């Protein structure tokens, strides 16, 4: 489904800086694409993580796609967002 | 910026069904594109409204774009989502 060199980061309750740090390290380790995935109330937080990361890395990353979806979790439909970010150089 | 026949619906605290109803009426009145705009914590809610609307209107609408942005409101940066939905027929 995703390119092999893609890392998915699930956004939850941890501080935004933690996710930014995880993404920065992943790019440094050679990951080409990161997907920030936020479900339900964490959708807003995933967008905040994207902007904090963009603030940190600037033009070296680009937003390649924003998906919104809906999936069944324990019998309930939950919305999610998947923010695809690519390293440019 | 947007096509003239576009309606922007700002997502806030009202029940999700209210926004769905507003969108359905707008399409019936001849609007070609609706943009669901959610800021801050209402980003998640905008995605929920999209899925409730999709559930209602099915294949007669399509998701044409999902934008995420950041804008300054009263001195603070706030994230937003803009979900673009087009009427197909």
Backbone of each chain as nested JSON, in Angstrom:
{
  "chains": [
    {"id": "A", "residues": [
      {"number": 1, "name": "UNK", "atoms": {"N": [0.824, -1.201, 0.0], "CA": [0.0, 0.0, 0.0], "C": [0.862, 1.257, 0.0]}},
      {"number": 2, "name": "UNK", "atoms": {"N": [1.868, 1.299, 0.908], "CA": [2.753, 2.453, 0.945], "C": [4.139, 2.042, 0.474]}},
      {"number": 3, "name": "UNK", "atoms": {"N": [4.929, 3.038, 0.032], "CA": [6.309, 2.774, -0.38], "C": [7.057, 2.146, 0.808]}},
      {"number": 4, "name": "UNK", "atoms": {"N": [8.054, 1.288, 0.513], "CA": [8.732, 0.58, 1.607], "C": [9.432, 1.535, 2.584]}},
      {"number": 5, "name": "UNK", "atoms": {"N": [9.905, 2.661, 2.074], "CA": [10.655, 3.57, 2.925], "C": [9.768, 4.651, 3.564]}},
      {"number": 6, "name": "UNK", "atoms": {"N": [8.59, 4.214, 3.965], "CA": [7.606, 5.116, 4.577], "C": [7.46, 4.774, 6.049]}},
      {"number": 7, "name": "UNK", "atoms": {"N": [7.4, 5.808, 6.871], "CA": [7.156, 5.574, 8.3], "C": [5.815, 6.198, 8.679]}},
      {"number": 8, "name": "UNK", "atoms": {"N": [4.992, 5.401, 9.351], "CA": [3.712, 5.919, 9.836], "C": [3.857, 6.294, 11.307]}},
      {"number": 9, "name": "UNK", "atoms": {"N": [3.505, 7.505, 11.636], "CA": [3.544, 7.938, 13.041], "C": [2.104, 8.154, 13.497]}},
      {"number": 10, "name": "UNK", "atoms": {"N": [1.7, 7.365, 14.484], "CA": [0.339, 7.5, 15.015], "C": [0.302, 8.609, 16.054]}},
      {"number": 11, "name": "UNK", "atoms": {"N": [-0.571, 9.564, 15.835], "CA": [-0.65, 10.714, 16.731], "C": [-1.64, 10.427, 17.86]}},
      {"number": 12, "name": "UNK", "atoms": {"N": [-1.16, 10.624, 19.091], "CA": [-2.006, 10.395, 20.267], "C": [-1.817, 11.517, 21.274]}},
      {"number": 13, "name": "UNK", "atoms": {"N": [-1.76, 11.159, 22.55], "CA": [-1.763, 12.156, 23.618], "C": [-0.401, 12.724, 23.978]}},
      {"number": 14, "name": "UNK", "atoms": {"N": [0.657, 12.169, 23.413], "CA": [1.983, 12.671, 23.805], "C": [2.169, 14.126, 23.338]}},
      {"number": 15, "name": "UNK", "atoms": {"N": [3.126, 14.84, 23.942], "CA": [3.333, 16.236, 23.53], "C": [3.69, 16.324, 22.042]}},
      {"number": 16, "name": "UNK", "atoms": {"N": [3.248, 17.382, 21.408], "CA": [3.487, 17.577, 19.977], "C": [4.973, 17.48, 19.644]}},
      {"number": 17, "name": "UNK", "atoms": {"N": [5.8, 18.054, 20.511], "CA": [7.251, 18.038, 20.275], "C": [7.805, 16.62, 20.149]}},
      {"number": 18, "name": "UNK", "atoms": {"N": [7.225, 15.682, 20.874], "CA": [7.67, 14.275, 20.788], "C": [7.503, 13.736, 19.367]}},
      {"number": 19, "name": "UNK", "atoms": {"N": [6.366, 14.043, 18.764], "CA": [6.103, 13.538, 17.402], "C": [6.994, 14.242, 16.387]}},
      {"number": 20, "name": "UNK", "atoms": {"N": [7.218, 15.54, 16.616], "CA": [8.099, 16.301, 15.725], "C": [9.498, 15.688, 15.779]}},
      {"number": 21, "name": "UNK", "atoms": {"N": [9.958, 15.409, 16.997], "CA": [11.28, 14.824, 17.206], "C": [11.385, 13.467, 16.505]}},
      {"number": 22, "name": "UNK", "atoms": {"N": [10.363, 12.657, 16.686], "CA": [10.34, 11.329, 16.048], "C": [10.434, 11.456, 14.519]}},
      {"number": 23, "name": "UNK", "atoms": {"N": [9.737, 12.444, 13.971], "CA": [9.747, 12.642, 12.514], "C": [11.117, 13.126, 12.038]}},
      {"number": 24, "name": "UNK", "atoms": {"N": [11.691, 14.082, 12.769], "CA": [12.999, 14.627, 12.388], "C": [14.048, 13.505, 12.379]}},
      {"number": 25, "name": "UNK", "atoms": {"N": [14.052, 12.703, 13.429], "CA": [14.998, 11.579, 13.532], "C": [14.783, 10.595, 12.375]}},
      {"number": 26, "name": "UNK", "atoms": {"N": [13.523, 10.312, 12.066], "CA": [13.231, 9.361, 10.986], "C": [13.784, 9.857, 9.653]}},
      {"number": 27, "name": "UNK", "atoms": {"N": [13.582, 11.143, 9.378], "CA": [14.12, 11.7, 8.13], "C": [15.646, 11.619, 8.143]}},
      {"number": 28, "name": "UNK", "atoms": {"N": [16.256, 11.91, 9.297], "CA": [17.722, 11.835, 9.393], "C": [18.218, 10.408, 9.153]}},
      {"number": 29, "name": "UNK", "atoms": {"N": [17.405, 9.449, 9.556], "CA": [17.793, 8.042, 9.379], "C": [17.537, 7.547, 7.957]}},
      {"number": 30, "name": "UNK", "atoms": {"N": [16.981, 8.414, 7.122], "CA": [16.842, 8.039, 5.717], "C": [15.454, 7.692, 5.236]}},
      {"number": 31, "name": "UNK", "atoms": {"N": [14.449, 7.852, 6.097], "CA": [13.07, 7.628, 5.65], "C": [12.715, 8.692, 4.601]}},
      {"number": 32, "name": "UNK", "atoms": {"N": [12.029, 8.297, 3.538], "CA": [11.677, 9.255, 2.479], "C": [10.312, 9.904, 2.688]}},
      {"number": 33, "name": "UNK", "atoms": {"N": [9.425, 9.14, 3.303], "CA": [8.075, 9.662, 3.494], "C": [7.585, 9.335, 4.893]}},
      {"number": 34, "name": "UNK", "atoms": {"N": [6.951, 10.329, 5.498], "CA": [6.328, 10.1, 6.799], "C": [4.838, 10.339, 6.651]}},
      {"number": 35, "name": "UNK", "atoms": {"N": [4.061, 9.467, 7.285], "CA": [2.612, 9.66, 7.317], "C": [2.2, 9.909, 8.766]}},
      {"number": 36, "name": "UNK", "atoms": {"N": [1.662, 11.092, 9.009], "CA": [1.123, 11.387, 10.341], "C": [-0.324, 10.95, 10.33]}},
      {"number": 37, "name": "UNK", "atoms": {"N": [-0.645, 9.982, 11.174], "CA": [-2.015, 9.476, 11.18], "C": [-2.7, 9.829, 12.487]}},
      {"number": 38, "name": "UNK", "atoms": {"N": [-3.814, 10.519, 12.382], "CA": [-4.579, 10.9, 13.568], "C": [-6.004, 10.421, 13.418]}},
      {"number": 39, "name": "UNK", "atoms": {"N": [-6.536, 9.856, 14.489], "CA": [-7.912, 9.332, 14.456], "C": [-8.793, 10.137, 15.408]}},
      {"number": 40, "name": "UNK", "atoms": {"N": [-10.061, 10.271, 15.055], "CA": [-11.027, 10.93, 15.95], "C": [-10.528, 12.299, 16.389]}},
      {"number": 41, "name": "UNK", "atoms": {"N": [-10.523, 12.524, 17.698], "CA": [-10.118, 13.829, 18.215], "C": [-8.658, 14.154, 17.943]}},
      {"number": 42, "name": "UNK", "atoms": {"N": [-7.873, 13.161, 17.567], "CA": [-6.457, 13.41, 17.309], "C": [-6.191, 13.905, 15.883]}},
      {"number": 43, "name": "UNK", "atoms": {"N": [-7.249, 14.046, 15.1], "CA": [-7.095, 14.583, 13.744], "C": [-6.531, 16.009, 13.82]}},
      {"number": 44, "name": "UNK", "atoms": {"N": [-7.109, 16.827, 14.695], "CA": [-6.648, 18.218, 14.838], "C": [-5.178, 18.241, 15.259]}},
      {"number": 45, "name": "UNK", "atoms": {"N": [-4.843, 17.341, 16.154], "CA": [-3.479, 17.274, 16.671], "C": [-2.481, 16.882, 15.585]}},
      {"number": 46, "name": "UNK", "atoms": {"N": [-2.893, 16.014, 14.687], "CA": [-2.005, 15.606, 13.583], "C": [-1.671, 16.821, 12.71]}},
      {"number": 47, "name": "UNK", "atoms": {"N": [-2.667, 17.685, 12.498], "CA": [-2.422, 18.899, 11.7], "C": [-1.459, 19.825, 12.457]}},
      {"number": 48, "name": "UNK", "atoms": {"N": [-1.64, 19.935, 13.773], "CA": [-0.712, 20.745, 14.574], "C": [0.712, 20.198, 14.502]}},
      {"number": 49, "name": "UNK", "atoms": {"N": [0.845, 18.872, 14.536], "CA": [2.179, 18.255, 14.431], "C": [2.778, 18.588, 13.075]}},
      {"number": 50, "name": "UNK", "atoms": {"N": [1.955, 18.518, 12.021], "CA": [2.48, 18.858, 10.696], "C": [3.054, 20.26, 10.695]}},
      {"number": 51, "name": "UNK", "atoms": {"N": [2.309, 21.237, 11.233], "CA": [2.783, 22.628, 11.184], "C": [4.002, 22.856, 12.068]}},
      {"number": 52, "name": "UNK", "atoms": {"N": [4.085, 22.158, 13.188], "CA": [5.271, 22.282, 14.047], "C": [6.491, 21.705, 13.318]}},
      {"number": 53, "name": "UNK", "atoms": {"N": [6.27, 20.616, 12.593], "CA": [7.359, 19.981, 11.834], "C": [7.783, 20.881, 10.661]}},
      {"number": 54, "name": "UNK", "atoms": {"N": [6.811, 21.474, 10.006], "CA": [7.084, 22.366, 8.877], "C": [7.886, 23.58, 9.35]}},
      {"number": 55, "name": "UNK", "atoms": {"N": [7.519, 24.068, 10.522], "CA": [8.226, 25.181, 11.155], "C": [9.684, 24.812, 11.396]}},
      {"number": 56, "name": "UNK", "atoms": {"N": [9.9, 23.575, 11.797], "CA": [11.244, 23.107, 12.098], "C": [12.054, 22.835, 10.833]}},
      {"number": 57, "name": "UNK", "atoms": {"N": [11.453, 22.17, 9.855], "CA": [12.229, 21.7, 8.705], "C": [12.066, 22.541, 7.44]}},
      {"number": 58, "name": "UNK", "atoms": {"N": [11.09, 23.427, 7.446], "CA": [10.929, 24.371, 6.329], "C": [10.853, 23.704, 4.968]}},
      {"number": 59, "name": "UNK", "atoms": {"N": [11.613, 24.255, 4.02], "CA": [11.518, 23.801, 2.633], "C": [12.135, 22.441, 2.366]}},
      {"number": 60, "name": "UNK", "atoms": {"N": [12.74, 21.841, 3.375], "CA": [13.352, 20.529, 3.124], "C": [12.293, 19.414, 3.102]}},
      {"number": 61, "name": "UNK", "atoms": {"N": [11.069, 19.748, 3.476], "CA": [9.985, 18.754, 3.371], "C": [8.847, 19.35, 2.548]}},
      {"number": 62, "name": "UNK", "atoms": {"N": [8.021, 18.474, 1.994], "CA": [6.815, 18.964, 1.326], "C": [5.637, 18.057, 1.633]}},
      {"number": 63, "name": "UNK", "atoms": {"N": [4.484, 18.7, 1.649], "CA": [3.234, 17.993, 1.887], "C": [2.878, 17.305, 0.577]}},
      {"number": 64, "name": "UNK", "atoms": {"N": [2.84, 15.967, 0.542], "CA": [2.547, 15.344, -0.741], "C": [1.091, 14.937, -0.885]}},
      {"number": 65, "name": "UNK", "atoms": {"N": [0.409, 14.716, 0.227], "CA": [-1.001, 14.325, 0.126], "C": [-1.666, 14.428, 1.495]}},
      {"number": 66, "name": "UNK", "atoms": {"N": [-2.936, 14.746, 1.485], "CA": [-3.729, 14.681, 2.716], "C": [-4.937, 13.804, 2.421]}},
      {"number": 67, "name": "UNK", "atoms": {"N": [-5.018, 12.691, 3.12], "CA": [-6.158, 11.77, 2.966], "C": [-7.076, 11.929, 4.152]}},
      {"number": 68, "name": "UNK", "atoms": {"N": [-8.378, 11.877, 3.93], "CA": [-9.278, 11.703, 5.068], "C": [-10.075, 10.433, 4.832]}},
      {"number": 69, "name": "UNK", "atoms": {"N": [-10.268, 9.691, 5.881], "CA": [-10.951, 8.42, 5.723], "C": [-11.838, 8.123, 6.903]}},
      {"number": 70, "name": "UNK", "atoms": {"N": [-12.442, 6.966, 6.833], "CA": [-13.327, 6.517, 7.898], "C": [-13.117, 5.01, 8.019]}},
      {"number": 71, "name": "UNK", "atoms": {"N": [-12.931, 4.518, 9.233], "CA": [-12.696, 3.082, 9.397], "C": [-13.44, 2.585, 10.626]}},
      {"number": 72, "name": "UNK", "atoms": {"N": [-13.747, 1.314, 10.601], "CA": [-14.503, 0.73, 11.702], "C": [-13.537, 0.295, 12.804]}},
      {"number": 73, "name": "UNK", "atoms": {"N": [-13.715, 0.838, 14.006], "CA": [-12.893, 0.439, 15.143], "C": [-13.834, 0.024, 16.263]}},
      {"number": 74, "name": "UNK", "atoms": {"N": [-13.716, -1.216, 16.688], "CA": [-14.611, -1.785, 17.706], "C": [-16.076, -1.451, 17.423]}},
      {"number": 75, "name": "UNK", "atoms": {"N": [-16.472, -1.7, 16.189], "CA": [-17.877, -1.561, 15.824], "C": [-18.361, -0.145, 15.536]}},
      {"number": 76, "name": "UNK", "atoms": {"N": [-17.491, 0.842, 15.775], "CA": [-17.897, 2.233, 15.511], "C": [-17.109, 2.799, 14.355]}},
      {"number": 77, "name": "UNK", "atoms": {"N": [-17.733, 3.644, 13.543], "CA": [-16.993, 4.303, 12.48], "C": [-16.218, 5.468, 13.083]}},
      {"number": 78, "name": "UNK", "atoms": {"N": [-14.942, 5.511, 12.802], "CA": [-14.108, 6.627, 13.264], "C": [-13.446, 7.273, 12.068]}},
      {"number": 79, "name": "UNK", "atoms": {"N": [-13.437, 8.602, 12.057], "CA": [-12.75, 9.343, 11.006], "C": [-11.25, 9.369, 11.292]}},
      {"number": 80, "name": "UNK", "atoms": {"N": [-10.475, 9.479, 10.25], "CA": [-9.033, 9.674, 10.447], "C": [-8.474, 10.602, 9.378]}},
      {"number": 81, "name": "UNK", "atoms": {"N": [-7.267, 11.089, 9.641], "CA": [-6.535, 11.856, 8.649], "C": [-5.172, 11.198, 8.479]}},
      {"number": 82, "name": "UNK", "atoms": {"N": [-4.658, 11.195, 7.265], "CA": [-3.301, 10.69, 7.009], "C": [-2.583, 11.774, 6.207]}},
      {"number": 83, "name": "UNK", "atoms": {"N": [-1.61, 12.402, 6.858], "CA": [-0.872, 13.521, 6.253], "C": [0.459, 12.979, 5.742]}},
      {"number": 84, "name": "UNK", "atoms": {"N": [0.636, 12.987, 4.423], "CA": [1.836, 12.417, 3.809], "C": [2.872, 13.517, 3.593]}},
      {"number": 85, "name": "UNK", "atoms": {"N": [4.051, 13.312, 4.109], "CA": [5.113, 14.321, 4.03], "C": [6.345, 13.693, 3.397]}},
      {"number": 86, "name": "UNK", "atoms": {"N": [6.901, 14.357, 2.399], "CA": [8.093, 13.807, 1.744], "C": [9.296, 14.687, 2.028]}},
      {"number": 87, "name": "UNK", "atoms": {"N": [10.437, 14.047, 2.119], "CA": [11.69, 14.765, 2.255], "C": [12.124, 15.181, 0.865]}},
      {"number": 88, "name": "UNK", "atoms": {"N": [12.528, 16.423, 0.69], "CA": [12.93, 16.879, -0.635], "C": [14.43, 16.728, -0.861]}},
      {"number": 89, "name": "UNK", "atoms": {"N": [15.249, 16.935, 0.171], "CA": [16.705, 16.771, 0.032], "C": [17.316, 16.497, 1.386]}}
    ]},
    {"id": "B", "residues": [
      {"number": 1, "name": "UNK", "atoms": {"N": [-10.279, 33.693, -5.47], "CA": [-9.591, 32.544, -4.864], "C": [-10.348, 31.235, -5.134]}},
      {"number": 2, "name": "UNK", "atoms": {"N": [-11.671, 31.279, -4.837], "CA": [-12.473, 30.09, -5.101], "C": [-13.447, 30.37, -6.246]}},
      {"number": 3, "name": "UNK", "atoms": {"N": [-13.948, 29.333, -6.871], "CA": [-14.943, 29.481, -7.936], "C": [-16.159, 30.233, -7.372]}},
      {"number": 4, "name": "UNK", "atoms": {"N": [-16.842, 31.027, -8.218], "CA": [-17.963, 31.831, -7.71], "C": [-19.082, 30.984, -7.113]}},
      {"number": 5, "name": "UNK", "atoms": {"N": [-19.252, 29.796, -7.638], "CA": [-20.353, 28.974, -7.167], "C": [-19.942, 28.021, -6.044]}},
      {"number": 6, "name": "UNK", "atoms": {"N": [-19.098, 28.553, -5.173], "CA": [-18.584, 27.773, -4.052], "C": [-19.163, 28.304, -2.752]}},
      {"number": 7, "name": "UNK", "atoms": {"N": [-19.542, 27.406, -1.877], "CA": [-20.023, 27.833, -0.558], "C": [-19.079, 27.308, 0.516]}},
      {"number": 8, "name": "UNK", "atoms": {"N": [-18.676, 28.213, 1.391], "CA": [-17.816, 27.8, 2.508], "C": [-18.678, 27.625, 3.75]}},
      {"number": 9, "name": "UNK", "atoms": {"N": [-18.59, 26.477, 4.366], "CA": [-19.329, 26.243, 5.613], "C": [-18.313, 26.143, 6.752]}},
      {"number": 10, "name": "UNK", "atoms": {"N": [-18.418, 27.067, 7.691], "CA": [-17.508, 27.053, 8.844], "C": [-18.027, 26.097, 9.903]}},
      {"number": 11, "name": "UNK", "atoms": {"N": [-17.21, 25.16, 10.279], "CA": [-17.628, 24.14, 11.236], "C": [-17.313, 24.605, 12.659]}},
      {"number": 12, "name": "UNK", "atoms": {"N": [-18.343, 24.566, 13.498], "CA": [-18.188, 24.974, 14.895], "C": [-18.882, 23.973, 15.814]}},
      {"number": 13, "name": "UNK", "atoms": {"N": [-19.541, 24.512, 16.844], "CA": [-20.101, 23.656, 17.9], "C": [-21.487, 23.106, 17.613]}},
      {"number": 14, "name": "UNK", "atoms": {"N": [-22.112, 23.547, 16.527], "CA": [-23.466, 23.059, 16.266], "C": [-23.455, 21.552, 15.973]}},
      {"number": 15, "name": "UNK", "atoms": {"N": [-24.618, 20.886, 16.117], "CA": [-24.643, 19.438, 15.846], "C": [-24.219, 19.136, 14.404]}},
      {"number": 16, "name": "UNK", "atoms": {"N": [-23.558, 18.016, 14.224], "CA": [-23.071, 17.625, 12.902], "C": [-24.196, 17.619, 11.871]}},
      {"number": 17, "name": "UNK", "atoms": {"N": [-25.367, 17.157, 12.29], "CA": [-26.502, 17.088, 11.36], "C": [-26.882, 18.454, 10.785]}},
      {"number": 18, "name": "UNK", "atoms": {"N": [-26.692, 19.517, 11.573], "CA": [-26.987, 20.878, 11.087], "C": [-26.121, 21.227, 9.873]}},
      {"number": 19, "name": "UNK", "atoms": {"N": [-24.845, 20.88, 9.959], "CA": [-23.932, 21.2, 8.858], "C": [-24.235, 20.342, 7.634]}},
      {"number": 20, "name": "UNK", "atoms": {"N": [-24.58, 19.078, 7.899], "CA": [-24.941, 18.171, 6.796], "C": [-26.164, 18.721, 6.073]}},
      {"number": 21, "name": "UNK", "atoms": {"N": [-27.153, 19.151, 6.852], "CA": [-28.382, 19.707, 6.295], "C": [-28.078, 20.951, 5.454]}},
      {"number": 22, "name": "UNK", "atoms": {"N": [-27.231, 21.829, 6.003], "CA": [-26.854, 23.059, 5.29], "C": [-26.185, 22.724, 3.955]}},
      {"number": 23, "name": "UNK", "atoms": {"N": [-25.345, 21.708, 3.958], "CA": [-24.647, 21.316, 2.729], "C": [-25.622, 20.72, 1.709]}},
      {"number": 24, "name": "UNK", "atoms": {"N": [-26.514, 19.853, 2.175], "CA": [-27.486, 19.216, 1.268], "C": [-28.345, 20.279, 0.598]}},
      {"number": 25, "name": "UNK", "atoms": {"N": [-28.832, 21.229, 1.396], "CA": [-29.663, 22.329, 0.866], "C": [-28.871, 23.148, -0.161]}},
      {"number": 26, "name": "UNK", "atoms": {"N": [-27.618, 23.435, 0.166], "CA": [-26.791, 24.243, -0.747], "C": [-26.629, 23.549, -2.099]}},
      {"number": 27, "name": "UNK", "atoms": {"N": [-26.373, 22.238, -2.054], "CA": [-26.246, 21.503, -3.321], "C": [-27.577, 21.542, -4.082]}},
      {"number": 28, "name": "UNK", "atoms": {"N": [-28.681, 21.377, -3.353], "CA": [-29.998, 21.416, -4.005], "C": [-30.255, 22.771, -4.644]}},
      {"number": 29, "name": "UNK", "atoms": {"N": [-29.713, 23.815, -4.029], "CA": [-29.903, 25.17, -4.557], "C": [-28.97, 25.48, -5.713]}},
      {"number": 30, "name": "UNK", "atoms": {"N": [-28.097, 24.542, -6.055], "CA": [-27.279, 24.723, -7.248], "C": [-25.813, 25.05, -7.017]}},
      {"number": 31, "name": "UNK", "atoms": {"N": [-25.373, 25.032, -5.752], "CA": [-23.952, 25.237, -5.483], "C": [-23.165, 24.058, -6.068]}},
      {"number": 32, "name": "UNK", "atoms": {"N": [-22.02, 24.344, -6.697], "CA": [-21.23, 23.258, -7.303], "C": [-20.169, 22.69, -6.364]}},
      {"number": 33, "name": "UNK", "atoms": {"N": [-19.675, 23.563, -5.489], "CA": [-18.609, 23.103, -4.596], "C": [-18.863, 23.631, -3.193]}},
      {"number": 34, "name": "UNK", "atoms": {"N": [-18.648, 22.759, -2.23], "CA": [-18.749, 23.17, -0.827], "C": [-17.384, 22.963, -0.185]}},
      {"number": 35, "name": "UNK", "atoms": {"N": [-16.996, 23.942, 0.619], "CA": [-15.762, 23.796, 1.385], "C": [-16.127, 23.763, 2.859]}},
      {"number": 36, "name": "UNK", "atoms": {"N": [-15.822, 22.64, 3.503], "CA": [-16.032, 22.544, 4.948], "C": [-14.746, 23.033, 5.598]}},
      {"number": 37, "name": "UNK", "atoms": {"N": [-14.843, 24.105, 6.356], "CA": [-13.647, 24.657, 6.97], "C": [-13.722, 24.498, 8.485]}},
      {"number": 38, "name": "UNK", "atoms": {"N": [-12.72, 23.841, 9.038], "CA": [-12.657, 23.644, 10.483], "C": [-11.329, 24.147, 11.001]}},
      {"number": 39, "name": "UNK", "atoms": {"N": [-11.38, 24.883, 12.104], "CA": [-10.151, 25.439, 12.692], "C": [-9.896, 24.809, 14.056]}},
      {"number": 40, "name": "UNK", "atoms": {"N": [-8.627, 24.663, 14.397], "CA": [-8.256, 24.167, 15.735], "C": [-8.951, 22.852, 16.042]}},
      {"number": 41, "name": "UNK", "atoms": {"N": [-9.615, 22.814, 17.19], "CA": [-10.268, 21.571, 17.614], "C": [-11.418, 21.153, 16.7]}},
      {"number": 42, "name": "UNK", "atoms": {"N": [-11.88, 22.069, 15.849], "CA": [-12.993, 21.733, 14.962], "C": [-12.533, 21.042, 13.673]}},
      {"number": 43, "name": "UNK", "atoms": {"N": [-11.224, 20.847, 13.547], "CA": [-10.709, 20.117, 12.378], "C": [-11.289, 18.696, 12.356]}},
      {"number": 44, "name": "UNK", "atoms": {"N": [-11.247, 18.03, 13.496], "CA": [-11.77, 16.655, 13.577], "C": [-13.25, 16.628, 13.21]}},
      {"number": 45, "name": "UNK", "atoms": {"N": [-13.958, 17.636, 13.699], "CA": [-15.389, 17.722, 13.464], "C": [-15.708, 17.92, 11.975]}},
      {"number": 46, "name": "UNK", "atoms": {"N": [-14.861, 18.694, 11.292], "CA": [-15.071, 18.912, 9.853], "C": [-14.977, 17.575, 9.102]}},
      {"number": 47, "name": "UNK", "atoms": {"N": [-14.049, 16.726, 9.528], "CA": [-13.911, 15.402, 8.888], "C": [-15.152, 14.554, 9.185]}},
      {"number": 48, "name": "UNK", "atoms": {"N": [-15.655, 14.644, 10.415], "CA": [-16.885, 13.911, 10.762], "C": [-18.064, 14.4, 9.912]}},
      {"number": 49, "name": "UNK", "atoms": {"N": [-18.142, 15.714, 9.705], "CA": [-19.228, 16.26, 8.877], "C": [-19.096, 15.716, 7.451]}},
      {"number": 50, "name": "UNK", "atoms": {"N": [-17.858, 15.689, 6.944], "CA": [-17.668, 15.15, 5.593], "C": [-18.214, 13.728, 5.488]}},
      {"number": 51, "name": "UNK", "atoms": {"N": [-17.875, 12.88, 6.463], "CA": [-18.312, 11.477, 6.372], "C": [-19.82, 11.317, 6.555]}},
      {"number": 52, "name": "UNK", "atoms": {"N": [-20.407, 12.151, 7.387], "CA": [-21.869, 12.113, 7.546], "C": [-22.543, 12.544, 6.235]}},
      {"number": 53, "name": "UNK", "atoms": {"N": [-21.95, 13.537, 5.578], "CA": [-22.503, 14.022, 4.302], "C": [-22.332, 12.965, 3.204]}},
      {"number": 54, "name": "UNK", "atoms": {"N": [-21.167, 12.329, 3.205], "CA": [-20.884, 11.277, 2.215], "C": [-21.864, 10.114, 2.392]}},
      {"number": 55, "name": "UNK", "atoms": {"N": [-22.138, 9.807, 3.647], "CA": [-23.096, 8.76, 3.986], "C": [-24.482, 9.105, 3.415]}},
      {"number": 56, "name": "UNK", "atoms": {"N": [-24.831, 10.372, 3.477], "CA": [-26.13, 10.822, 3.011], "C": [-26.21, 10.887, 1.481]}},
      {"number": 57, "name": "UNK", "atoms": {"N": [-25.155, 11.448, 0.87], "CA": [-25.251, 11.737, -0.571], "C": [-24.516, 10.736, -1.465]}},
      {"number": 58, "name": "UNK", "atoms": {"N": [-23.708, 9.89, -0.876], "CA": [-23.048, 8.808, -1.623], "C": [-22.274, 9.29, -2.829]}},
      {"number": 59, "name": "UNK", "atoms": {"N": [-22.493, 8.6, -3.951], "CA": [-21.7, 8.865, -5.154], "C": [-22.061, 10.166, -5.87]}},
      {"number": 60, "name": "UNK", "atoms": {"N": [-23.067, 10.867, -5.388], "CA": [-23.421, 12.114, -6.08], "C": [-22.449, 13.245, -5.726]}},
      {"number": 61, "name": "UNK", "atoms": {"N": [-21.58, 13.014, -4.748], "CA": [-20.543, 14.014, -4.441], "C": [-19.177, 13.35, -4.501]}},
      {"number": 62, "name": "UNK", "atoms": {"N": [-18.151, 14.184, -4.691], "CA": [-16.798, 13.638, -4.602], "C": [-15.885, 14.612, -3.877]}},
      {"number": 63, "name": "UNK", "atoms": {"N": [-14.928, 14.028, -3.188], "CA": [-13.926, 14.792, -2.465], "C": [-12.949, 15.297, -3.505]}},
      {"number": 64, "name": "UNK", "atoms": {"N": [-12.846, 16.629, -3.685], "CA": [-11.935, 17.083, -4.73], "C": [-10.584, 17.52, -4.19]}},
      {"number": 65, "name": "UNK", "atoms": {"N": [-10.535, 17.927, -2.93], "CA": [-9.247, 18.341, -2.366], "C": [-9.353, 18.446, -0.853]}},
      {"number": 66, "name": "UNK", "atoms": {"N": [-8.251, 18.159, -0.189], "CA": [-8.175, 18.414, 1.249], "C": [-6.95, 19.285, 1.486]}},
      {"number": 67, "name": "UNK", "atoms": {"N": [-7.185, 20.485, 1.971], "CA": [-6.082, 21.406, 2.275], "C": [-5.883, 21.442, 3.775]}},
      {"number": 68, "name": "UNK", "atoms": {"N": [-4.638, 21.506, 4.228], "CA": [-4.419, 21.864, 5.625], "C": [-3.568, 23.115, 5.635]}},
      {"number": 69, "name": "UNK", "atoms": {"N": [-3.876, 24.015, 6.526], "CA": [-3.152, 25.269, 6.56], "C": [-2.977, 25.753, 7.97]}},
      {"number": 70, "name": "UNK", "atoms": {"N": [-2.371, 26.909, 8.063], "CA": [-2.122, 27.53, 9.354], "C": [-2.315, 29.026, 9.148]}},
      {"number": 71, "name": "UNK", "atoms": {"N": [-3.049, 29.669, 10.019], "CA": [-3.289, 31.103, 9.853], "C": [-3.23, 31.784, 11.218]}},
      {"number": 72, "name": "UNK", "atoms": {"N": [-2.905, 33.056, 11.186], "CA": [-2.768, 33.795, 12.433], "C": [-4.129, 34.344, 12.832]}},
      {"number": 73, "name": "UNK", "atoms": {"N": [-4.605, 33.965, 14.018], "CA": [-5.874, 34.499, 14.539], "C": [-5.583, 35.085, 15.913]}},
      {"number": 74, "name": "UNK", "atoms": {"N": [-5.856, 36.368, 16.057], "CA": [-5.567, 37.105, 17.298], "C": [-4.165, 36.779, 17.829]}},
      {"number": 75, "name": "UNK", "atoms": {"N": [-3.194, 36.899, 16.932], "CA": [-1.796, 36.758, 17.349], "C": [-1.289, 35.339, 17.523]}},
      {"number": 76, "name": "UNK", "atoms": {"N": [-2.205, 34.347, 17.419], "CA": [-1.777, 32.942, 17.594], "C": [-1.897, 32.206, 16.28]}},
      {"number": 77, "name": "UNK", "atoms": {"N": [-0.988, 31.298, 16.012], "CA": [-1.118, 30.469, 14.822], "C": [-2.137, 29.367, 15.115]}},
      {"number": 78, "name": "UNK", "atoms": {"N": [-3.109, 29.239, 14.22], "CA": [-4.105, 28.173, 14.356], "C": [-4.112, 27.337, 13.088]}},
      {"number": 79, "name": "UNK", "atoms": {"N": [-4.154, 26.038, 13.27], "CA": [-4.254, 25.138, 12.117], "C": [-5.693, 25.092, 11.624]}},
      {"number": 80, "name": "UNK", "atoms": {"N": [-5.856, 24.805, 10.344], "CA": [-7.207, 24.607, 9.832], "C": [-7.202, 23.51, 8.769]}},
      {"number": 81, "name": "UNK", "atoms": {"N": [-8.389, 23.027, 8.466], "CA": [-8.564, 22.097, 7.347], "C": [-9.645, 22.679, 6.439]}},
      {"number": 82, "name": "UNK", "atoms": {"N": [-9.494, 22.511, 5.14], "CA": [-10.521, 22.929, 4.185], "C": [-10.789, 21.724, 3.285]}},
      {"number": 83, "name": "UNK", "atoms": {"N": [-11.977, 21.153, 3.44], "CA": [-12.36, 19.944, 2.708], "C": [-13.243, 20.363, 1.533]}},
      {"number": 84, "name": "UNK", "atoms": {"N": [-12.735, 20.183, 0.331], "CA": [-13.459, 20.617, -0.874], "C": [-14.283, 19.458, -1.42]}},
      {"number": 85, "name": "UNK", "atoms": {"N": [-15.557, 19.698, -1.594], "CA": [-16.474, 18.645, -2.043], "C": [-17.208, 19.15, -3.283]}},
      {"number": 86, "name": "UNK", "atoms": {"N": [-17.217, 18.339, -4.32], "CA": [-17.915, 18.741, -5.542], "C": [-19.136, 17.875, -5.775]}},
      {"number": 87, "name": "UNK", "atoms": {"N": [-20.151, 18.508, -6.354], "CA": [-21.337, 17.781, -6.772], "C": [-21.045, 17.16, -8.128]}},
      {"number": 88, "name": "UNK", "atoms": {"N": [-21.358, 15.898, -8.292], "CA": [-21.076, 15.24, -9.573], "C": [-22.261, 15.313, -10.527]}},
      {"number": 89, "name": "UNK", "atoms": {"N": [-23.471, 15.217, -10.004], "CA": [-24.653, 15.329, -10.867], "C": [-25.842, 15.74, -10.03]}}
    ]}
  ]
}
